[in-house]
Amino acid sequence: MSQLKVAEKNVVAETKRAPSAFVPPLQRTQGQPPPIAANGGLSYMSFDRQGDAGTAKALEDALTQIAEGESQRVIDMIAHAPPGPIETRWGFGFRDYDECLAHIRASGITAPQGGLALPLPYTVYERPTYAVVSSNAVWRDPARADVAEILRKNEKDNLRRDLYFPQVLRDARRIGEYYPGLSPASPQSMDRLGVSLAHLESTCSNFYDSAEVERVFYPEIEKLLLEFFPGATDALVYNHDVFDKDYAGDRREDQDNKNPGVNGRYANIVHNDLNDNSGRVRCRELLTKNLRNFGRTQHYTEQQADRKMSRRFMSINLAKPMETVEQFPFVLCAWPSFADQPYITNYRIYDDRVGETTRFTYRPGHEWYWIPQQKPTEVSMLKCYDSVTDGSVSRWSFHTACIDPTAPADARCRKNIVVRSFVFF
């Protein structure tokens, strides 16, 4: 029996399971093309086996896709392409940042005032992808070491399917210049573009102390959201991440004690945290199970959650610097520039659930924004999900981090906190 067949057989071994699975209705924005996803876009909750929330099926599909070899063919295409730009169906991409930046400068690509022309990393693999999270039992199970080895190689190969493409960033503070009458610090900006700005004078003194963040910062953000969005009836901040590449203290996460640790890696791929399925699943599991909820404990029954989710709700990520951002700024893309583009589903496989995030391929018309020298009182807001599907509002933004080529060589790397929330109407 081949290593892959053994792996597929072992992958159905019992792990810690959820008691039941909520299967979200398959929803798409009016006019949006079908997503690039497994199983026709159905949530893996549809493949629940004795309370496993579809995790066994997801692992099987991941192994099958690896065996098919398309991922390796994309990697080989990039590796064996002649030196210089690589022609893709979306335009010319580059293997590394410096090569793409040299192209931008040689081509005379310019940005409007306050803006910046620079390379951004996109996937060129137009198929669903799979990532097994670090807490998954497969990594620690000696009986499934063969599975872990196959998956580990696939994880390492993920970045080998990305290329850098030239893009222009606009200054988010100047959104009103591009959309007359639209203030970036308004709910209308969020509805139209999926991005907005807010002001916050936080009283949190130590963002590395997860207990203080939960006690002080979470309520501040919930108050901000309720004031920012007219008609909002409830806001729930449910977790956070701290980013600091140069942090010298203990970085370890402790999920049991609601401590995410300190992240030294900045997201270096164009992506969004949720999609049509996971926006609903994540909300439901917070309301009814408090699954990975760092915030206020929720006590909703299934029926109460149904009623709450029958009205509009949104997922909003908010990023606040601890000091003025000098390097590795956070950048956001406006909804109208990719509303007609299919997203590529990335499945995150836990022991008890299958999360869904999204990735996107490059388009020259993507409308990117940044906040130059973002101050500690400036909070950038991006939409990760909106339950409204009729096309009247943005469904989400996508985002990444970038290297600012105009920053001095000794510029400090970004130190900020990102909180995730749901807002209900």
C-alpha positions as CSV (number, residue, x, y, z in Angstrom):
1,M,0.0,0.0,0.0
2,S,1.4,3.4,-1.0
3,Q,2.3,6.1,1.6
4,L,-0.6,8.2,0.3
5,K,-3.1,5.3,0.6
6,V,-1.9,4.6,4.2
7,A,-2.2,8.3,4.9
8,E,-5.8,8.5,3.6
9,K,-6.7,5.4,5.7
10,N,-5.2,6.8,8.9
11,V,-6.7,10.2,8.5
12,V,-10.2,9.1,9.6
13,A,-8.8,8.2,13.1
14,E,-11.0,9.5,15.9
15,T,-10.1,12.9,17.3
16,K,-11.9,15.2,19.7
17,R,-15.2,16.1,18.0
18,A,-17.9,18.7,18.2
19,P,-21.3,17.3,19.3
20,S,-23.1,18.6,16.2
21,A,-22.5,20.7,13.1
22,F,-24.3,23.8,12.0
23,V,-24.6,23.7,8.2
24,P,-24.8,27.2,6.7
25,P,-27.0,27.9,3.7
26,L,-24.9,28.4,0.6
27,Q,-25.1,32.1,-0.1
28,R,-23.5,34.3,-2.7
29,T,-23.7,38.0,-3.5
30,Q,-26.1,38.8,-6.3
31,G,-24.1,38.7,-9.5
32,Q,-21.0,37.2,-7.9
33,P,-19.4,34.3,-9.8
34,P,-19.2,30.9,-8.1
35,P,-16.3,30.6,-5.7
36,I,-13.3,28.4,-6.5
37,A,-14.0,25.9,-3.8
38,A,-14.3,22.2,-3.0
39,N,-17.6,20.3,-3.3
40,G,-19.3,23.1,-5.2
41,G,-18.8,25.5,-2.4
42,L,-20.7,23.5,0.2
43,S,-19.5,23.9,3.8
44,Y,-17.5,20.9,5.1
45,M,-20.2,20.9,7.9
46,S,-22.3,19.2,5.2
47,F,-20.0,16.2,5.5
48,D,-20.2,15.7,9.3
49,R,-19.3,12.2,10.4
50,Q,-20.5,11.4,13.9
51,G,-19.9,15.0,15.1
52,D,-16.5,15.6,13.4
53,A,-17.8,18.8,11.6
54,G,-16.4,17.5,8.3
55,T,-12.8,17.4,9.4
56,A,-12.1,13.9,8.2
57,K,-13.6,14.6,4.8
58,A,-11.5,17.8,4.5
59,L,-8.3,15.9,5.3
60,E,-9.1,13.3,2.8
61,D,-9.8,15.9,0.1
62,A,-6.5,17.7,1.0
63,L,-4.5,14.5,0.5
64,T,-6.3,13.7,-2.7
65,Q,-5.6,17.1,-4.1
66,I,-1.9,16.9,-3.2
67,A,-1.7,13.5,-5.0
68,E,-3.2,15.0,-8.2
69,G,-0.1,17.1,-8.6
70,E,-1.5,20.4,-9.9
71,S,0.1,22.3,-7.0
72,Q,3.5,20.9,-7.9
73,R,3.0,21.8,-11.5
74,V,2.4,25.4,-10.6
75,I,5.5,25.3,-8.4
76,D,7.5,23.8,-11.3
77,M,6.2,26.4,-13.7
78,I,7.5,29.2,-11.5
79,A,10.8,27.5,-10.7
80,H,11.6,26.6,-14.4
81,A,10.4,29.9,-16.0
82,P,13.2,32.0,-17.6
83,P,14.7,34.8,-15.6
84,G,12.7,38.0,-15.4
85,P,8.9,38.5,-15.3
86,I,6.6,35.5,-15.5
87,E,3.6,35.7,-17.7
88,T,0.4,34.6,-16.1
89,R,-3.2,34.8,-17.3
90,W,-3.6,38.0,-15.2
91,G,-0.4,39.8,-16.1
92,F,3.3,39.6,-15.4
93,G,4.4,38.5,-12.0
94,F,7.8,38.4,-10.3
95,R,9.5,35.8,-8.1
96,D,10.7,38.3,-5.5
97,Y,9.9,41.8,-4.1
98,D,13.1,43.5,-5.3
99,E,12.6,42.3,-8.9
100,C,9.0,43.6,-9.0
101,L,10.1,46.9,-7.4
102,A,12.8,47.4,-10.1
103,H,10.1,46.8,-12.8
104,I,7.8,49.4,-11.1
105,R,10.5,52.0,-11.2
106,A,11.7,51.2,-14.7
107,S,8.1,51.4,-16.0
108,G,7.5,54.7,-14.3
109,I,4.5,53.5,-12.4
110,T,3.4,56.4,-10.1
111,A,0.9,56.9,-7.3
112,P,-1.3,59.8,-6.4
113,Q,-0.3,62.2,-3.6
114,G,0.0,60.2,-0.3
115,G,0.0,57.0,-2.3
116,L,2.7,54.4,-3.1
117,A,3.5,52.1,-6.0
118,L,4.9,48.8,-4.7
119,P,4.8,45.0,-5.1
120,L,2.1,42.9,-3.5
121,P,2.0,39.1,-3.2
122,Y,-0.8,37.2,-4.8
123,T,-1.4,33.4,-5.3
124,V,-1.2,32.1,-8.8
125,Y,-2.8,28.8,-7.8
126,E,-6.4,28.9,-8.9
127,R,-7.7,26.0,-6.9
128,P,-8.9,25.6,-3.3
129,T,-6.2,25.2,-0.7
130,Y,-5.9,23.4,2.6
131,A,-4.0,24.3,5.8
132,V,-3.9,22.1,8.9
133,V,-3.7,24.3,12.0
134,S,-0.9,23.7,14.5
135,S,-3.3,22.5,17.2
136,N,-4.6,19.6,15.1
137,A,-4.0,16.2,16.6
138,V,-2.5,14.9,13.4
139,W,0.8,16.7,14.1
140,R,1.2,14.8,17.4
141,D,-0.1,11.4,16.5
142,P,2.7,8.8,15.9
143,A,0.2,6.6,14.1
144,R,-0.3,9.3,11.5
145,A,3.3,10.5,11.0
146,D,3.0,9.7,7.3
147,V,0.0,12.0,7.0
148,A,1.8,14.7,8.9
149,E,4.8,14.5,6.6
150,I,2.7,14.9,3.4
151,L,0.8,17.8,4.9
152,R,4.0,19.5,6.2
153,K,5.5,19.5,2.8
154,N,2.3,21.0,1.3
155,E,2.4,23.7,4.0
156,K,6.0,24.6,3.1
157,D,5.0,24.7,-0.6
158,N,2.2,27.3,-0.1
159,L,4.4,30.3,-0.5
160,R,6.1,28.8,-3.6
161,R,2.8,29.3,-5.5
162,D,2.8,33.1,-5.0
163,L,4.2,35.9,-7.2
164,Y,4.7,39.6,-6.7
165,F,2.6,42.0,-8.8
166,P,2.8,45.8,-9.2
167,Q,0.0,47.7,-7.4
168,V,-0.7,51.3,-6.5
169,L,-1.8,52.2,-2.9
170,R,-4.0,55.3,-2.3
171,D,-4.0,57.2,1.0
172,A,-7.2,56.0,2.9
173,R,-7.4,59.4,4.5
174,R,-8.1,60.8,1.1
175,I,-11.0,58.6,0.2
176,G,-13.2,61.7,-0.2
177,E,-11.0,62.8,-3.1
178,Y,-11.8,59.6,-5.0
179,Y,-15.4,59.4,-3.9
180,P,-16.6,62.9,-3.5
181,G,-18.8,63.4,-0.4
182,L,-17.7,60.0,1.1
183,S,-15.8,60.3,4.4
184,P,-13.4,57.4,5.2
185,A,-14.5,57.8,8.9
186,S,-18.1,56.8,8.1
187,P,-20.3,53.7,8.0
188,Q,-21.1,54.7,4.4
189,S,-17.5,54.1,3.5
190,M,-17.7,50.6,5.0
191,D,-21.0,49.9,3.1
192,R,-19.5,51.1,-0.2
193,L,-15.9,50.1,0.0
194,G,-15.6,47.5,2.8
195,V,-13.0,49.7,4.5
196,S,-13.1,52.7,6.9
197,L,-11.2,54.6,9.6
198,A,-12.1,55.4,13.2
199,H,-10.5,57.4,16.1
200,L,-9.8,55.9,19.5
201,E,-8.1,57.1,22.6
202,S,-7.6,53.8,24.4
203,T,-6.9,53.5,28.1
204,C,-5.3,50.1,27.7
205,S,-1.7,50.4,29.0
206,N,-0.3,47.0,28.0
207,F,-1.4,45.3,24.9
208,Y,0.8,42.3,25.6
209,D,-1.3,41.5,28.6
210,S,-4.2,39.5,27.2
211,A,-6.2,39.8,30.4
212,E,-6.0,43.6,30.3
213,V,-6.8,43.7,26.6
214,E,-10.0,41.7,27.3
215,R,-10.9,43.8,30.3
216,V,-10.2,47.2,28.9
217,F,-9.7,47.2,25.1
218,Y,-12.6,44.8,24.1
219,P,-15.3,47.0,25.7
220,E,-13.7,50.1,24.1
221,I,-13.9,48.6,20.7
222,E,-17.5,47.4,21.3
223,K,-18.5,50.9,22.3
224,L,-16.7,52.3,19.2
225,L,-18.6,49.9,16.9
226,L,-22.0,50.6,18.4
227,E,-21.4,54.4,18.0
228,F,-20.0,54.0,14.5
229,F,-22.8,52.0,13.0
230,P,-26.3,53.5,13.2
231,G,-28.9,50.9,14.1
232,A,-26.4,48.4,15.6
233,T,-27.9,46.7,18.6
234,D,-24.9,44.5,19.7
235,A,-21.2,44.2,19.1
236,L,-19.1,41.3,20.2
237,V,-15.3,41.4,20.1
238,Y,-14.3,37.7,20.3
239,N,-10.5,37.5,19.9
240,H,-7.3,39.5,19.0
241,D,-3.8,39.2,17.7
242,V,-0.7,41.2,18.7
243,F,1.9,41.8,16.0
244,D,5.4,42.7,16.9
245,K,8.3,41.2,15.0
246,D,10.9,42.5,17.4
247,Y,9.2,41.4,20.7
248,A,11.7,39.9,23.0
249,G,9.3,38.4,25.6
250,D,7.3,35.2,25.7
251,R,5.5,34.7,22.4
252,R,3.7,31.5,23.2
253,E,0.0,31.3,22.8
254,D,-2.3,29.8,25.5
255,Q,-5.8,29.4,24.1
256,D,-7.2,28.0,27.3
257,N,-6.3,31.3,29.1
258,K,-7.4,33.5,26.1
259,N,-3.8,34.5,25.3
260,P,-3.0,34.6,21.6
261,G,0.7,35.1,22.2
262,V,2.7,37.6,20.1
263,N,2.9,37.2,16.4
264,G,6.2,37.9,14.7
265,R,5.0,37.2,11.2
266,Y,3.0,39.7,9.1
267,A,0.4,38.3,6.7
268,N,2.2,38.3,3.3
269,I,-0.5,37.1,1.0
270,V,-3.6,38.8,-0.4
271,H,-6.5,37.3,1.6
272,N,-9.7,37.7,3.6
273,D,-10.4,36.0,6.9
274,L,-14.0,34.8,6.1
275,N,-16.3,33.9,3.3
276,D,-20.0,33.1,2.5
277,N,-19.9,30.0,4.6
278,S,-17.5,30.8,7.4
279,G,-19.1,34.2,8.2
280,R,-22.2,32.4,9.3
281,V,-20.5,29.4,10.9
282,R,-18.1,31.5,12.9
283,C,-20.9,33.7,14.2
284,R,-23.1,30.7,15.1
285,E,-20.4,28.8,17.0
286,L,-19.6,31.9,19.0
287,L,-23.2,32.5,20.0
288,T,-24.1,29.0,20.9
289,K,-20.8,27.3,21.9
290,N,-18.4,30.2,22.7
291,L,-15.9,28.3,20.5
292,R,-12.6,30.1,20.8
293,N,-14.3,33.1,22.2
294,F,-11.9,35.4,24.2
295,G,-14.6,38.0,24.8
296,R,-18.0,38.1,26.7
297,T,-19.5,34.7,27.3
298,Q,-22.6,34.1,25.1
299,H,-25.6,32.1,26.1
300,Y,-27.7,31.8,23.0
301,T,-29.9,28.7,22.3
302,E,-30.0,27.4,18.7
303,Q,-33.4,29.1,18.2
304,Q,-32.2,32.4,19.7
305,A,-29.1,32.4,17.4
306,D,-31.4,31.7,14.4
307,R,-33.4,34.8,15.2
308,K,-30.3,37.0,15.8
309,M,-28.7,35.9,12.6
310,S,-31.9,36.3,10.6
311,R,-31.2,40.1,10.7
312,R,-28.2,41.8,9.3
313,F,-24.8,41.1,10.9
314,M,-21.2,41.9,9.9
315,S,-17.7,40.7,10.8
316,I,-15.3,43.6,11.2
317,N,-11.6,43.5,11.9
318,L,-10.0,46.6,13.6
319,A,-6.3,47.3,13.7
320,K,-4.8,49.8,16.1
321,P,-1.1,50.6,16.2
322,M,0.8,50.7,19.5
323,E,3.1,53.3,18.0
324,T,3.3,55.1,14.7
325,V,3.7,52.6,11.9
326,E,7.0,52.9,10.1
327,Q,7.4,49.6,8.3
328,F,5.1,46.6,7.2
329,P,1.9,48.7,7.0
330,F,-1.5,47.1,6.8
331,V,-3.1,47.6,3.4
332,L,-6.8,47.1,2.4
333,C,-8.6,46.6,-0.9
334,A,-11.9,48.2,-1.8
335,W,-14.9,46.0,-2.6
336,P,-16.0,47.5,-5.9
337,S,-12.7,46.7,-7.5
338,F,-13.1,42.9,-7.0
339,A,-16.9,42.4,-6.5
340,D,-17.1,40.5,-9.8
341,Q,-14.1,38.3,-9.1
342,P,-14.4,34.7,-7.7
343,Y,-12.6,34.1,-4.5
344,I,-10.4,31.0,-3.8
345,T,-11.4,29.2,-0.7
346,N,-8.6,28.2,1.8
347,Y,-9.7,25.5,4.3
348,R,-8.3,25.7,7.8
349,I,-8.6,22.2,9.3
350,Y,-9.0,22.0,13.1
351,D,-9.9,18.9,15.1
352,D,-13.5,20.1,15.6
353,R,-14.2,22.4,12.7
354,V,-13.1,23.5,9.2
355,G,-12.7,27.2,8.9
356,E,-12.8,28.9,5.5
357,T,-10.7,31.9,4.5
358,T,-10.2,33.3,1.0
359,R,-7.4,34.2,-1.4
360,F,-7.5,36.2,-4.7
361,T,-5.5,36.3,-7.9
362,Y,-4.1,39.5,-9.2
363,R,-6.0,42.1,-11.2
364,P,-4.4,45.4,-12.2
365,G,-7.6,47.3,-11.3
366,H,-7.6,46.3,-7.6
367,E,-8.2,49.5,-5.6
368,W,-5.7,49.4,-2.7
369,Y,-5.5,51.8,0.3
370,W,-3.0,52.3,3.1
371,I,-2.6,54.8,6.0
372,P,0.8,56.4,5.8
373,Q,2.5,56.7,9.2
374,Q,-0.7,55.3,10.9
375,K,-0.9,56.8,14.4
376,P,-1.9,55.0,17.6
377,T,-5.2,56.8,17.7
378,E,-6.1,55.8,14.1
379,V,-8.0,52.5,13.8
380,S,-8.3,50.9,10.4
381,M,-11.4,48.9,9.9
382,L,-12.1,46.2,7.3
383,K,-15.1,44.1,6.6
384,C,-14.6,40.4,6.6
385,Y,-18.3,39.4,6.1
386,D,-21.7,40.9,5.6
387,S,-24.9,38.9,5.7
388,V,-26.5,41.2,3.1
389,T,-26.2,39.5,-0.3
390,D,-28.4,41.6,-2.6
391,G,-25.4,43.6,-3.9
392,S,-26.5,46.9,-2.1
393,V,-23.4,46.9,0.2
394,S,-19.9,45.5,0.2
395,R,-19.6,41.9,1.3
396,W,-15.9,42.1,2.4
397,S,-12.5,43.6,1.8
398,F,-9.3,41.7,1.4
399,H,-5.9,42.7,2.8
400,T,-2.2,42.0,3.3
401,A,0.9,43.5,4.8
402,C,3.5,45.1,2.6
403,I,7.1,46.5,2.7
404,D,7.3,50.2,2.3
405,P,10.2,50.9,0.0
406,T,10.3,54.6,1.0
407,A,10.9,53.8,4.7
408,P,14.4,54.3,6.1
409,A,16.5,51.3,6.6
410,D,16.2,51.5,10.4
411,A,12.4,51.9,10.4
412,R,10.7,50.0,13.2
413,C,8.5,47.1,12.1
414,R,4.8,47.5,12.8
415,K,3.5,47.0,16.4
416,N,-0.2,46.7,16.5
417,I,-3.2,44.9,17.8
418,V,-5.9,43.4,15.6
419,V,-9.3,42.6,17.1
420,R,-12.1,40.6,15.4
421,S,-15.7,41.3,16.0
422,F,-19.3,40.8,15.0
423,V,-21.8,43.7,14.8
424,F,-25.5,42.9,14.9
425,F,-28.5,45.0,13.7
